[in-house]
Amino acid sequence: MKFERKVLLILLCPAVAYAWCAGGVLFWYIHAHPGAPVPRWISVPIFCLFILTILLPSFFVRRAARKQAMIEGTEEAHLRRVRAIKGLKIGLIVWGVILLNDIRMLLQRTIPWTVAIPGSVIVLLMVVGSWVSLRRLQNAEAASPEAKQRQALQ
């Protein structure tokens, strides 16, 4: 199986399972108790499952990427880093738009401060994490010997 297809399966399967489980439970509870707030015994496990849906696939993808990096050549490593840089740039744009939307909603007072501040801090941390990862990857790409050879040929 190709590496990209394996990564896609590792990322999508838990996400689909989370959507079915959490969505199904919420759908069932809302239809069984219309107008009632969702109790903590439902919302806390859904949140924990959400965290697991993020952590477990990232662990397995990192592990698969390390195995792939050991067997790939210099050209494949360059292509992988270029794809990762593009993905991080797209992610940085997405998180930036989410942060701007949070700021807009804060200024319009459509969400309370008690909810907006922690959410905005989390989004800001994601922006910073994406930025730091992008910088580290760009520095690794610039420091690689094949990148120096490409620059000398141009």
DODOPA-108385 format. One record per residue (C-alpha): x, y, z. Coordinates in steps of 0.25 Angstrom, whole numbers, padded with zeros to 4 digits, always signed. Example, Ala and Ser with C-alpha at 12.3 -4.5 7.8 and 13.67 -1.06 7.14 Angstrom:
BEGIN
+0049-0018+0031/+0055-0004+0029/
! end
This chain:
BEGIN
+0000+0000+0000/+0005+0014-0003/+0010+0022+0008/+0000+0034+0005/-0012+0024+0004/-0008+0018+0018/-0007+0032+0024/-0021+0036+0019/-0027+0023+0024/-0020+0025+0038/-0026+0039+0038/-0040+0037+0033/-0044+0024+0040/-0044+0030+0054/-0050+0043+0049/-0061+0035+0043/-0063+0027+0055/-0063+0039+0064/-0074+0046+0055/-0083+0034+0055/-0081+0031+0070/-0082+0045+0075/-0092+0049+0065/-0101+0037+0067/-0101+0039+0082/-0104+0054+0081/-0115+0051+0071/-0121+0040+0079/-0121+0049+0092/-0126+0061+0085/-0138+0053+0079/-0141+0046+0092/-0140+0059+0101/-0144+0071+0092/-0140+0084+0098/-0132+0078+0109/-0117+0082+0111/-0107+0071+0108/-0103+0065+0121/-0088+0064+0125/-0088+0049+0125/-0090+0050+0110/-0082+0063+0107/-0069+0058+0114/-0068+0045+0107/-0070+0051+0094/-0059+0061+0097/-0049+0050+0102/-0052+0043+0089/-0050+0055+0081/-0036+0057+0088/-0033+0042+0085/-0037+0044+0070/-0026+0055+0069/-0015+0048+0078/-0016+0033+0073/-0015+0036+0058/-0004+0046+0060/+0004+0036+0068/+0002+0025+0057/+0005+0035+0045/+0018+0040+0052/+0022+0026+0054/+0019+0022+0039/+0026+0035+0034/+0039+0031+0042/+0039+0017+0036/+0037+0023+0022/+0048+0034+0024/+0058+0022+0027/+0056+0016+0014/+0054+0028+0004/+0064+0034-0004/+0069+0049-0005/+0059+0052-0016/+0047+0046-0009/+0051+0053+0004/+0051+0066-0003/+0038+0064-0009/+0032+0060+0005/+0037+0072+0011/+0032+0081+0000/+0018+0074+0001/+0019+0076+0016/+0023+0091+0015/+0011+0093+0006/+0001+0086+0015/+0007+0094+0027/+0004+0107+0019/-0010+0103+0016/-0012+0099+0031/-0006+0113+0035/-0016+0120+0026/-0028+0112+0031/-0024+0114+0046/-0022+0129+0043/-0036+0130+0037/-0042+0123+0049/-0034+0133+0058/-0039+0145+0051/-0053+0139+0052/-0052+0137+0067/-0047+0152+0068/-0059+0156+0059/-0069+0149+0068/-0062+0154+0080/-0063+0169+0075/-0078+0167+0071/-0081+0160+0085/-0088+0148+0079/-0081+0139+0088/-0078+0141+0103/-0064+0145+0108/-0063+0132+0116/-0064+0123+0104/-0057+0132+0094/-0044+0134+0102/-0040+0119+0104/-0044+0116+0090/-0036+0127+0084/-0024+0123+0092/-0025+0109+0087/-0026+0114+0072/-0014+0124+0075/-0006+0112+0080/-0009+0104+0067/-0005+0116+0059/+0008+0117+0067/+0010+0102+0066/+0008+0102+0051/+0017+0114+0049/+0028+0108+0057/+0027+0095+0050/+0027+0102+0037/+0040+0110+0040/+0047+0097+0045/+0043+0089+0032/+0048+0101+0024/+0061+0102+0031/+0063+0087+0030/+0060+0088+0015/+0070+0099+0013/+0081+0092+0021/+0080+0079+0013/+0091+0076+0003/+0083+0074-0009/+0076+0087-0007/+0089+0094-0007/+0093+0087-0020/+0079+0091-0026/+0083+0106-0023/+0097+0104-0029/+0091+0099-0042/+0081+0110-0043/
! end
